Amino acid sequence: MSGGPAGLEQWLARRYEVDAALLLDSGTSALRLAVESLATATAPAVRVALPAYACYDLATAAAGAGAEVSFYDVDPATLGPDWASLSAALSAGAVAVVLVHQYGIPVDLDRARALCDAHGAAVIEDAAQGAGAWWRHRRLGARGDLGILSFGRGKGMTAGGGGALLATGPRGRDLLDAFRSRVARGGPGIGSWIRLVAQALLSHPMVYGIPAGMPWLGLGETPYHEPWLPRAIDAAEAGVIQSAADLADREADIRRDAAARLGLVLRDHAGVSPVRAPAGDGIRPGWLRYPVLLDAQDRLRIGTAPLGRLGIVAGYPLPLARLPQLRAAGIGDWPGATRLAKELVTLPTHHWVSDRDRAAMGRLLSR
């Protein structure tokens, strides 16, 4: 580690070109603290806008922070905000917006930033799935008032667990300094080493079927977790972050190539609609996975053995706005999120996947 925890946080801040970084036990804890940081003596209950379709850990973070939640719909074609819906959430009083780069596909941060600035709302950039991805020549996670990173399983920059909160500007630095004295100390993290080794051993397509018989891994599951008190990152996780960062950059180039190859394989398949990534100067998606939309009936086949062995999995089965834990806050119509819950499927992009595997995916998905 570079100069202990403080040195590692300084290194992380330089890597992302932000003013400060705080290492925590998870990206979920980082998001919780980001939301809590917006509370004031006159407005202790923060209203935050979340995407109506996203990882359920966003709900865990919002619940833990005691936030009031508004939702904005998600465009199935891009996985970014439905702009009219986001504008409505801001007009309804959201003081912060969580923008999620799902599967490493960047949100249009220029448009989102302009809309949030017009309403005086803070931007929390959730780059938990954004390892190796860039927006306008800066890494995802560096463009918001606060940024969220995750080093957990399957997040691209994997250290077995852990996360980070990034901040820019004097207020952000002060907030992170205050949080350092509040979070509990981390542990040695032996369990993180075990998870990291298991992930490495079981990531090859030939053994995709094995993890399904190991429920303790939790692979492919999308549970809601009850909130917990944030704490500092475990020592074992902190010790491998810099090495994980180097690997993540190399793996991101492989994933971009894999995504391009999958696009060619699937381009002429009726009923398969790849999600569209933004293009432009200095914009590079990370393609943590390759998301496509399938007809709802075809999506029902995703649980079958041939598709599972290839690492093809369905997306989140329920919109975030429809989670029972947040039902009272999720009143509204979310056609984009509802469609994604019915039709979204993701394909693996990591280095173990071969052209032969991609051809097999194309054949199976086009049936």
C-alpha positions, 0 to 999 in steps of 0.5 A: 500500500502507498503510505498506509490508508492516507497515502492510498486515499491520496493516490486514489484522489490523484487517479480520479483527479478529485480533491479527496477520497475516503475508503469505505467497506463498500460502494453502498456505504459511500453512497449512504454517506454521500446522501447524508452529507447533503442534510442540514439543520434546516433540512435534515430529511434529504430528498434524493432522486434515484433511477427507477431501474438500478442495483437494489443497493441504491435503495439500501443506501437511501434507506440507511441515510433516512432520505426521502426518495423520488424516482426518475425513469430510465431510457431502455435504449441507453440506460441513462435518464429519461430526461423529462422524468428527471426534470420532473423529479427535480421540479418536485424538490429533489436536492440531489440526483444519483446518476448511475453508469450501469454496466459501465455505459456512461450517462450523458453527464453534460446534459445531466449536469446542466439540468441539475445546475438549473435546479440547484441540485447536487450530482452524485455520480455512481460509478460503482460499475464504471471501472475503466470508463471515461467521460470527456477525458476523465474517469467516471466518478470524477464529474459529480459533486460526489462520486461513488466507487466500488471494489466488490465482486464483479465491479471491474476494479475488484479487491474482494470488497470495499468502496470509496467516496470521492469529493471535489471542492472545499466543501467536499474535502470538509465532508470527507474529513468529518466522515473519517472520524465517524466511520468504524474501523475496518477489519483484516478482511480474510473473507475478502481474500477468499471471495477474490480467489473464488471469483478468479477460479470460477470466472472461466466460461467452462465452469460457469455452472459450478457457482450455481451450486455454491449459494454462499457466493451469491452469484447472479442474485439481486437481493435487497440488503438491510442498511448497516453502519458504514465502516472503513475498508478492510486491510486486505481489500486496501492492500490490493486496490492499486494492483486491481486498478492496473488490472482494471485498466487492461481489462477495460480495453479487453471489454471494449473489444469484446463489446465491439465483437458482440455488436457485430455478432448480434447486429442482424439478429431480429428481436435482440436490441443492444443498449446504445452507448454514447460516443464522442471526444474522450468518451469510453464506455467500460462495458462491464457487461454487454446489455441487450433487450430481448422480447419478454418471452425470449427472456424467459429462456435465460434461466436455461442451462445453455445460456447460463453456461455462457454467462448470460444472465437476466437483469434486475427482476424488479424496478427499483421503484417497485421494491417493497421497501420503497413502495411508498416512495415509488408511486408513479409510472415508470414504463422504461424501468418496467420494460427493462425488468421484463426484457434486459439481459446482459452478456459477459465481456471479460477476457475468458470469453472467446469468439466461439462463445460469442457466436454461440451466444448469438445463436442462442439469443436469436432462436 
